[in-house]
Amino acid sequence: MNSRTRFIVMTISAPVIAFAVVGGFLGKVLAREDTYPQLRIFGDVVELISSNYVEEANIDRVMRGAMKGLADGLDPDSAYLTPDEVKQVEAGTPLPAGDVGIELTRQYYLRVIAARDDSPAAKAGIRTGDYIRAINDKPTREMSVFEGVRALRGAPGSKVRVTIIRGNTADPHVIDLTRETLPAADVNGRIAGPGVGYVRIAAIGRETTAHVKSQIAELTKSGAGKLVIDVRRTSSGMLDNGIDLARLFVASGTLSTRETRGGTRETITAASGDGSVTLPAAILMDAGTSGAAELFAAALSANSRAELIGEHTIGRTAMQKLVKLPDGSGLWLSTSRYLMPSGTQLHEKGLEPTVAVDEPDLEFGQTPAPGDPVLEKALERLADKKAA
């Protein structure tokens, strides 16, 4: 390795080494014998690029790509942040009010977890599982979830163009969405069948538990003795809010387990005063159910408070924090995750339904057939349960 290459390797390795010292996250990893060969290979790759690439490589660009690649090897919510993005996080700058209602994950391209009820994305027919190949004609192949969320936001009334791919089709759909200020209302309900109340939770926030409690009280007055709780396509909200919502239904037992680096675990249990709602319940979920809604569903299922009807969930229950690097860039890194109440993995594994019912597949622009097979199955299951 010549002196110029050594200088390049030292330059691009410094942030990684500093990160290990400052954050402590890589210390144990670097101590493993099998890590040093990987670092040597990394140096060899840099030397080969420096010496053999057809033109003089932009090392800064190569380094940014390498750092993004490191984050890509983790979960979809972890990301490498540029210095400008780090400044936005540190400043606590709120996202613009205009939104299109898409919750994102990453799978080669950015991918839709869910489109919120009555949002511009939902009205345009965007569904769980759709790939977003480009945002405003910028490819998402190298775009993190962090970047994608910010690219979709803007001033209410402004437009954003998304290029959508559904399933295995090679024919993309280009859609112009007008950003809106999405309504704060997150809960509504109705009587879905004889003695059965239906509660739709579109998003989970700080006020959701109070709203659900109020909605159930209204349904009870209307004769509901059983409940269907619909968290299909429910993906937004802080994870802790999902546990708070579970407290409304679970009087005793383990609600969740929080795990940090090194296997340290904190058991979260129901407390005195929890479990004020005692009605038999079924939860509707699908591949768009994630985050706080998954924790809510997992807590009720594990404590025999509800059956889970529908599809396997995505498994997205990690919490991220910013770790700064010496050059002003940073890592948006998953540093803790919530587990099932039993202590088994939920993040990136997902939650299995008690009764599996698939949502119908639709071609882009196709109108859904009448009826709701998932809700119908829940009503069928509840019919055999005694009302509270």
Secondary structure, DSSP 8 states (H G I E B T S, - for coil): --HHHHHHHHHHHHHHHHHHHHH-SSHHHHHSTTHHHHHHHHHHHHHHHHHHSSS---HHHHHHHHHHHHHHTS-TT-EEE-HHHHHHHHHT----SBB--EEEEESSSEEEEEE-TTSHHHHTT--TT-EEEEETTEE-TT--HHHHHHHH-BSTT-EEEEEEE-TT----EEEEEE-B---S--EEEEEEETTEEEEEE----TTHHHHHHHHHHHHHHTT--EEEEE-TT---S-HHHHHHHHHTT-SSSEEEEEEETTS-EEEEE--TT-----S-EEEEE-TT--THHHHHHHHHHHTTSEEEEE-------EEEEEEE-TTS-EEEEEEEEEE-TTS---TTT----SEE-------TT----SS-HHHHHHHHHHTTS---
